[in-house]
Amino acid sequence: MSTSFTQKVLAVVRKIPKGKVMTYGEVAIRAGSRGAARAVGTIMKANYDPTVPCHRVICANGKVGEYNRGGEKKKRALLLSEGASI
């Protein structure tokens, strides 16, 4: 995984507004690498930068998925507190 791709992913995720979500695949496409959804997941799993709202990235099937800062329950609570419809 290239550093430039990682930086592109982080930039895309930083732009997801409160109350909105994107799938890992959507983030990959916007970062310029269709089909790199798993790579986006790996980047999100390793992200602890509070300026990157990684909790706003969800699975394509609508499930919220895991969250490295408190698990699925915490991720769901954050999304609901921001007004996201999940």
For each residue, the residues with C-beta under 8 A, 3 or more apart:
1: 5 6 39 42 43
2: 5 6
3: 6 7
4: 7 8
5: 1 2 8 9 31 32 33 36 39
6: 1 2 3 9 10 43
7: 3 4 10 11
8: 4 5 11 12 31 32
9: 5 6 12 13 27 28 31 39 40 43 44
10: 6 7 13 14 43 47 49 52
11: 7 8 14 15 31
12: 8 9 15 16 22 27 30 31
13: 9 10 16 22 27 44 52 53 54 56 57
14: 10 11 51 52 53
15: 11 12
16: 12 13 20 21 22 53 56 57
17: 20
18: 53 82 83
19: 82 83 84
20: 16 17 56 84
21: 16 56 57 58 79 84 86
22: 12 13 16 26 27 30 56 57 58
23: 26 27 37 57 58 59 60
24: 27 28 37 38 40 41 44 57 58 59 60 65
25: 28 29 34 37 40 60
26: 22 23 29 30
27: 9 12 13 22 23 24 30 31 37 40 57
28: 9 24 25 31 33 34 35 36 37 39 40
29: 25 26 32 33 34
30: 12 22 26 27
31: 5 8 9 11 12 27 28 36 40
32: 5 8 29
33: 5 28 29 36 39
34: 25 28 29
35: 28
36: 5 28 31 33 39 40
37: 23 24 25 27 28 40 41 60
38: 24 41 42
39: 1 5 9 28 33 36 42 43
40: 9 24 25 27 28 31 36 37 43 44 57
41: 24 37 38 44 45 57 65
42: 1 38 39 45 46
43: 1 6 9 10 39 40 46 47
44: 9 13 24 40 41 47 54 57 68
45: 41 42 66 68
46: 42 43 68
47: 10 43 44 52 54 68
48: 68 69
49: 10 52
50:
51: 14
52: 10 13 14 47 49
53: 13 14 16 18 56
54: 13 44 47 57 67 68
55: 67 69 74 75 78 79
56: 13 16 20 21 22 53 79 82 84
57: 13 16 21 22 23 24 27 40 41 44 54 65
58: 21 22 23 24 62 63 64 65 79 86
59: 23 24 62 63 64 65
60: 23 24 25 37
61:
62: 58 59 86
63: 58 59
64: 58 59 67 72 75 76 79 86
65: 24 41 57 58 59 72 75
66: 45 71 72 75
67: 54 55 64 70 71 72 74 75 78
68: 44 45 46 47 48 54
69: 48 55 74
70: 67 73 74 75
71: 66 67 74 75
72: 64 65 66 67 75 76
73: 70 76 77
74: 55 67 69 70 71 77 78
75: 55 64 65 66 67 70 71 72 78 79
76: 64 72 73 79 80 86
77: 73 74 80 81
78: 55 67 74 75 81 82
79: 21 55 56 58 64 75 76 82 84 86
80: 76 77 83 84 86
81: 77 78
82: 18 19 56 78 79
83: 18 19 80
84: 19 20 21 56 79 80
85:
86: 21 58 62 64 76 79 80
